[in-house]
Amino acid sequence: MRLRLPEEHPTEPPTGYKIAHPVLSQDGTRAGFTGVSLGGALPYGVLADASCVYGLRHRSPHRRCDYGFHCVHDRAAAEALLCTAEHRAAVLLEVSVLGRYIRFERGFRYARQRVRTATVGPCTCGTVAATLADAGWGRPGWRVLAPCCAGCLRGRTSLSLAAFARLAGDGLRVIAGGQGARPVAGLTAADDLGVPELAAEAALLQARLDWFQTQLARLREPGRGGGSEG
């Protein structure tokens, strides 16, 4: 006899929580996420289907293969993973579990998901993050991003939280962690931004302007090819 798992037929997609690293494509045209465990080599979008990292062709999830998306039932359990050193720069995702899934004691393994909300932690200096900036590592064709404030940006490739939400698309909301944080939807016009988002965008632009002015001043120094008169 084959053991058959009980089947569920929910009226709404179950909700789960997980952590991941935000990523930006090399050409800057796409944004998404990459996992922190086995599937980390395969970045995914806001709405995505699971792919087998072993290259096997079978339906997801398969009882004899551990591939597929994973999440936990409890938000606090996912937040606890952010305490480890290697996961401090990851973000917390709230996802809808779509398609076939296997329910476990602590969470799901499933075939398809939609990332609804990404909660971004503070910058390494402790300030509420205004941007997602190049973390200094990545996957082939993808830059991993990390939470960053405008003061620590220092010219690195970056996206504001609103810009990341727009680029990722599919209704993603990005929230800056911390007291008083509010969602930033995938916006299409500056008029849709609230005061906190506009302040973050302005801080980001000011930080970039400061960096360009510093570089320009260096180029104008004698001996740096600044075209000084002589």
Summary of the structure (lengths in Angstrom):
residues: 230
radius of gyration: 20.7
end to end distance: 92.3
largest distance: 92.3
contacts: 674
relative contact order: 0.15
helix: 23%
strand: 33%
